[in-house]
Every structure is written in structure tokens, then in C-alpha cells.
């Protein structure tokens, strides 16, 4: 399970899976138990065959190069109508490299956590549990169970995480997937060997940033004074002021992000920049880190957070490499 690291030096703890992160001004927080990591299920699955697309994103900071292979797999989850009754399938959490059969205990999906074990093809193994043949609701409990299994497995293995809600009808179908995608899975596992994902979100106080821009930019400051001193209509002046403010804030946030990325380049294998959420977030990134660089990455993030005391850093991980591995199961009618 991901460890929690406070902004104070030397403080480390292991919170339960449901702990929620609190942002620290000018500091960092490394947390566990996020329910949004696994992707949502694709809805009602009607097909009885599938094609798997396995993609590994790698490269230097800021790059998103990908190797992609498409393979034909076996039967997938049937329609909900066909899945009525007590029919059971195999829920797949992730793919690992292992020859020996493994068991991870009763930590899987379900009100009574199901036993998690492996299904094998040569040196590949799917980590699975028995589950009803139905479309799973993406409830907090189900998503956290999916994440809990991946976190447990990744302690000792390099994992290719599967999307939430991936259910096969039989063990033989999973073996067929592993057989058909063996080359692609092997390539991805090789690229992800001993690598972890960390998330970093950076937020600012937008109102404070606006005040700073008004003080530092002479044109914007002068325009604001003109608007406040005018007695007549100020619509066009306010429109111009808004455009100048937006442009200045965009430039400032881009400088912050570029500076942070540059400093994290030396301790990262790769990064992926996702779209910021809301007006306060200026950076929403995922970083792929080698296991032996985890301490160095921790130290670098804390050092950066100490420099930018006007920014709030939300730091999470380690996670399976969700942002750097793509598993697609394209359903097709038989």
C-alpha cells in the first residue's frame, strides 16, 4: 500500500487504504486509498470474443512514445441476460511474470473478499479472483478492492494493471489471452521492470496570482486603475483587462510547470502531463520512477515544494503504472 509522507522531515506512516490526502502549503503529502485510479468499466459487455491492445508508454520526461501491438484473445464476459443465476467468472486485476502458482489471500472483489490467485501461461500469470458474471458497479468498495490487489501484488512483482471491471468467463479464456498476447505482455513487462508510478498535482491561489500580476505588470496595473477611475461604461476596458490577466497567468503557470519538470527530469524515467482540473490546479502529472530512485524522487519533490512556498503540492504513490501502460480489450460479436 502506498506510504504517507508528511511535509516534516523523517515522518513516515502507513495509513489505512481509505485515508484521504490533505494538501500542505509549500509541502508534500504522499497518500494512499484513492478510488479514482482504475478506469471505469465499459458498461454492458455483449461480445464473446475480444482483441487486446497492449501499449507501454516510455521515454524521457514529457515524452509519450508508445509501442503497441494488437492480438486476438478468447471469449469475454457475456451479456447480463446470459450471466443470470449463479454463473461465476474470473475477474482479472493485473498481469505479472511468474512460473510458480501464487496465492495472495482473501483480498479481492466482493462483499466477502474473494481469494486472489494466479492463472498461468508459460512465464506469464494473470492475477484473478472468482466473481459473478455481471457488470460490476464502480462503487468505492469495489474500486478500492481492485486497487488493493494491485498494490499488494506490486510489492513483489512488476505489474501490468488491467482496467476495473475486466471479467472473463473461464480460466481457458484467460490462458488464451495470455497465449495470444504473450509477446506484447512480455515487451511491456520488460519496459516496466522495477518501475513505479507517482502522481503530482500542483495548485495555486489564483486570486493571489492575479494580485501579483497586477503589481508586476505595468500595463495591467495601469489598465486596472483606469477602469476603477472611469465614470462611464468600462465594458471594453474590462474585456482587455481580462485577456491580459489570462495571458499573464497562463505564462506564469507554464513557467512553474516547466521549472518543476526540469528539476524532476534527472530522477524520473518518464512523465505524462494530464489536463489540470479546475482553476486552482496548474499541473497534473504522473511520473514513472525506478524503484532504486524512489528516495531521490521523494527528496527532490520536497526540495521543490520548499522553494515554491506559494504553491500547494499533492503527491501520491507509489501506484502501478496506470498512466504508462494501456490495456484495451476491444469487444466483438462472435
N, C-alpha and C positions, 0 to 999 in steps of 0.2 A: 504494500500500500504506500502511496506517496507520503513522504515525510513533510512535516510542517516546520518551517524555519522562520523564526521571528526576525525583526529588524535588529534586535540586540545581538551582539557577537556571542557565539558559543551556545545560544539557546536552541535546543532541538527537542522535538517531541514527536510522538506518533499518535495523532488523533484518531478517533473512530471514523468510519467511512462517511458518515453524514455531516462531518464538520464543515462549516461554511466559511469561506475566506473573508477576512476583513482587510480593507485597503489600509495601508500605512503611508502617511505623508512622508515623502522623502525616504521611504524604506521599502522593504520587500516582504512578501508573505508567500510561503510555499505550502500549498494546501492539498487536501485530499477530498474525495467524495463528490466530484462534480457529476451531475446527472446528464449533462448535455453532450458529453464526448461522443458516445456511439451514435451513429446516424440512425435516423428513424426508419421503421420498416416501410417497405414499398406498398403496403396495402394488401388487398386480396390477391393471392397468387393463384393463377388459373392454369399455368403451364405444367407439363410433366417432363420437360427437358430444359436444360439450361446451358448457357455458354458463359464461361468465366473469363473475365478480363483482369489480368494481374499486372499492376503497374507500380513501379518503385520510383519515387522522385528522389534525386540526389544531386550533388554538385556543390559549388561554393555558395557562400552567403548570398541570399537574394535570388539565386537561380532556381529554376523549376524544371530541369531537364528530366525526361522520363523514358524508361524502357517499357515497352508494352507488348504483351503477347495475348492472343485470344485462343482459347481452347474449348473443345466441346466436352460437356460434362453429362452426368446421368440425370435421373429424374429428380425433380424438386418437389416442393410442397404442393399437394393437390388443392382443389377448391375447398372452401369451408364446408360445402354441402357433402363432399366426399369424405371429409375429415370428421364427420359427426360420430358420436359414440365414444368409445374408449380407445380409439386409434392413437398410437404413440409414434413419434418420430424422433429424429436426432437433431438437437439444437447445437449448432457449431459456433464456438466462441473465437477460435483462432487456429492458425496452422503453425506447427513448430517442426524442428528436426529432431527425431528420436527414433531409435530402433526398438528400444525396450518399451513394453506396455507401462503406462503410468496412471496413477490414480491421485486425485487432488482432494478427495473428501467431499462431503455434502455441502457444497458452496454454490450450487447452480441455481438456475431459474426455477421459480415455483414458490408457493406459499410455504411448503415444506421443502427446503433447499434440496435439490436432487444431486446425486453423486456425479462427479465430473471425472471423466476418464478419456483415454485416447483410442482412436481408430487409425490403423496404420496402412500405409502402402510403402514398402521398402523402407527408406530412411525418413519418410515424411509421416507426420501424425497430425490428425485433426483432434482438437480438444473439444469434447462434446458432453452432453448430458441428455437423458431421455426427457421428452417434452410432448405435450399434446400436439396433434397435427391441426393447428389452427393459427390464425394471425394473432400474434401477441400484441397486447396493448403496451404502448411505451410509457408505462407508469414509472414513477420514481423508483419503486421497489425493483421492478424488472430491469430497468436500465442500470441501476447500481449493482444488481447481481451480475449482469453482463460484464460490467467494468471490474467487479471484484474478482471474477475468474481470471480475466486478462492480467490484472495486477499480480495475482498470485502466481500465475504461470511465468510471467516475465521476470520474476526474481531469479530464476534459474535457466531460463531459455530465451532465445530470440524469438519474438512472436510476429506473425502477420495477423493483425486483428481483422476479424470479419465484422460486417455491419450488424447492428442489432436486428434480431428477428429472422436470422438465416436458419431455416429448418429443412432438413432432408427427410425423405420418407423412410429410408432403410440404411443400414450400415453399408450395404453394397453400393448404394448411390454415392456415399461419401468416398469410398475406395475408388470408384470410377472418377470422381472429381480429382482426387489426388493423383491418380494414374494419368489422366488426361492433361493435367496442369503441372505435372512433375517438373518439367524443365523451367517453366515460368516461376513456380514457387521456389525452386532451388536458387534461381537467379536473384529473386527478391530477398530471400533469407541470407544469401551471401552479402548483398548490399547493406542489409540492416543488422549484420552480425555485431553484437555488443554495442548497440546504439539505442538511445532513449530519446523521448520527446519531452520538451519543456515548453510551457506556454508563458508568454509575457505580454501583458496588457499595460499600456501607459495612458494615464488620464491627466487632464489639467483642469484648472479653474478657468473657464472661458471668460468670465467677466473680468477676472484679474488680468488675463492676457490682453483683453481689449483695452483696459486702462493703461497697461504698459505700452501698447502700440500707440495710443493717443499721446502719451508723453514723449515717446522716442521719435515718432514720425511727424515732422513739422507740417507737412501738407494736411495730414489727417487732423492734427491738433488745431490748425488754423480753421479748417472747414467746420469743425465742431463748434468753435467759438462763433463763427459767422452764423451758424444755424441757431444757436442759443440767443444771439443778439438780434436776429431778424424779427420784425413785427408782422410781415406779410406771410404769404404761403411759402413753405420750405420743402415741398414735396421733392422737387428735382435735386435740391441740395442733399436731402436725406438719402435719396437713391444713390447719389455719387458717394456719399459717406459710407453707405452700406457696402458698395462694391469695393471701395478701398480697404475697408476693415476686413472683409472676407479674403481679399487677396493677401493682405499682410499676415493674417492668421494662418492661411494656407502655407505661405512661405516659411513662417516661423515653425510650424509643426513639422514641415518636411525637413528643416534643419535639425530639429530634435531627433527625428527618426533616423536620419542619415548618420548622425553622430553616434547614436546608440548601436545601430547595426554595425558600423565600422569598428567600434570597440569590442563587439561580441564576435567578430569575424574569426579572430585567432583561436577561440575556444569552441567553435562550432563547426560541424561538418556541413550543414546546410540550414537554410531558413526558408520559411514560407510566410509571406505577408498576406493576412486576411483583411477583409473590409472592416474598418472600425465600426463600433455600434454606438450610436448616439452622438451628441455634440461634445461630450466631455472626453471621449476616447480619441487619442491621436495615433495610437499604434496597437495593432492586434496581430501578434506574430507567434509562430511556432518555430522552435529550434531543434534540430537533430544533433544530439551530443553523444560522443563516445563515452562509454562507462568510465574510462580512466580519466576523463576530463570533467567529470561531474563537479568535483570540488573546485576546480578552476573556474567553471562556469558560475557556480554559486558565488564565489568571491568577486568575480567581475560584475555580476548583476548588482551585488550590494555596493560595490565601489561606484558604479554608475548612479545608483539611487541616491547615494550620499552627495554626489555632485549636483544633481538636479533636485534641489530641495523644494522646488515649486511644483514638481510633478508627483503623481501617485503611481506606484508600481504594484501590479498584481502579478505575482509569479507563482506558477503552478507546475507540478510534476513530481517525479517522473511518470510519464504515460507511455503506453505502447505507441508506435509511430503512426498514429491515425492520419496526420497531415502529410505523411511521406509515403504511404502505401495505399493503393486504391484497389479494392476487390469489387468487381462488378459481376453479378450473376444475372445475365440477360435471359429472362424467361421467354420461352417459345412454346407455341402449341405443338403437341406431339402429332 
